Amino acid sequence: MYIDALSIAAILMTVLLVVAIVLMIRGQQKTAGEVDRLRAQIDLMEQHVALPSHASREMCCAIRRIYPNALHGVDYQLADDGEGPYIKEWLLEHPIPEPHHIEHAISEYREMMRESNYRELRRSAYPSIGDQLDALYKWRKGNDAALQVMDDHIDRVKAKFPKPPHCEDACEH
């Protein structure tokens, strides 16, 4: 049996076409998986997942101590069904922290919070609740001047007594 050059070229082109199609399908599947993962992260971000408890906020800040760039509601989600917080979903490529690492980071976080004392300092410097409510009342009646003064005062207090830097708003999401 004799196969001419044209037949060999046709067979090679067919094989190359099949290989290209297989590689393209695999690439689309991988891309589809990445798109699904990103869609899940966007869905979590859009939910504006509130932390269910003070213990959850502590755990969030502990995870931030372990993985400083991790964001609650984006990279992971915490839950608390009444028996303490736990990691409900983990989307980071890094491994989920071991419980003893989380406990250690929570202890460090609590110590840092005790040392910073920012809450008490802010509380004593904020305008009274009555003054804040009065400013809100005037705003609802169309006069926002008092509310602007109140907001400026609160902003100055927050700037003077900032939250500890490692947790910031990452656990407020």
N, C-alpha and C positions, 0 to 999 in steps of 0.2 A: 504494500500500500504506500502510495506516494502522497505526501502532504506538501503542498506548495507554500511559498512564503506568505501569500495572501491569507491562506487558511490559518497559518501559525499566528499571524498578526491579529486575525479576528478572534482566535481563542484567547490570546494574551489580553486583548482589549476587553473581552467578556469577563475574564478572571479579575482584571483590574477594576472593572466596573462593579462587580460583586463585592470585592474587598472595600471599595470606596463607599458603597451603600451600607455595608455592615458597620464600618467605622463611623459613618454619619449617624446611623441609628443609635449606636452606643453613645456618641457624643450628645445627641438629643436627649437620651435617657438621663445622662449625667447632668446635663443642663436643666432638665425638668426637675430633677431631684434638688438641685441648688435653688431653683425658682420656688419650689414648694417650701424649702427651709426658710428662704427669705420672706416668703408670704406669711409663714407662721410667725416669724419675728415681727413683721409689720402688724399683723393682727394683734399680737401682744402689746405692741406700742400703742395702738389705737384704742385698746381697752382701758388705758390709764388705770392699771391695776393698783388698787390701794392696798397697802399692807394692813393685814387684819388685826394686828396687835402691837403693843410696845415690844414684846419679845421678838416679833417678826422684824421690826425695825432694827433691833440689836443684831439679829442674825444677818440682816442685809448688810449692815455696816461691818460685821465680822467678815463676810464674804468679800467686801470691798478691801479689807485689810489683806486678805489672801490674794485676791485678783483685783488690783486697783482699777482696771478699766471695765470690769463687769458691771452691767447695768440691770437692775431689777426691772422686770417687765419687758426687757429686750433679750438679755442673755440667759436669764433664768427667772423663775417665778416661785415665790414662797406661798405657802398656805398654812393655816392654823385652824384645825377642827376642834379646838378646845383642849387638846392635850399637848400643846406646844407647837412651835413652828417647824416646818419641814420643807425641803426642796421639792416642789410639785413638778417642775419642769426645768431641765438643764439643757441649754442650747450651745454652751461654750464648747470649744474644741478641747479645752483643758479638762482634766478629770474633776469630778465632783469632790469637794474637800471632805476629808475624813471627819467624823464627828468630833474626835479629840482636837483636831486642828481648829474646827469652828468654835469649840468651847474655849480654847486658849485665846483665839482672836476676840471672842466676846468678853473675856476677862480683861484683855488689853484695852478694848473699847470702853468698858465701864470705868476703868482706872483713868483713862484719858478724859472721859466726860467729868469725872469727879474733880480732876485737876483743872479742867478748863472753867468750870463753874459758870459758863456763859448763860445758861437758862436763868439762874438767880439774878445775875447782873442785868440781864435784859428785863426781867420781870420788874425789878425795882426802878428801872429807868423809863419804862413804857408809860404813856399817858394812862390815866385811870379808865376802866371799862365804861364808866358813866360818861366821861369826856368823849370816848370813841363812839359810843352809842348816840350821843348828842350830835356829833359831826355827821354820822350816818343819817340821822333824822333830817338834819338841815339839807343834806345832799338829796334825799328823796323829795324834799320840798323845792328843789331847784337851785339851792345855793351850795356850790361845791367848794367854796373857799375854806371852810373849816375842815373839810375832809382832806383837802390838799395839804393844809398845815399839819394835820394829824399824820398823814402818810409820810410827809417829809421828816417829821420827828421820829417816826418808827424806823424809817430808812437810816437815819443817823445812828439810832441805837443799834440796829443790826450791823452797821458798818463798824461801830465802836467795839461791839462784843460779838465777833463772828463765830459761827459754828466751827467746830474743829474741822480742819481742811480735808481730811481723807474721805469723809462721807458725803458732805455737802448735800446736793439735791438728788443724788443717785438713788437714795432710798425713799425719796418722797414720791416717786413716780407711781 
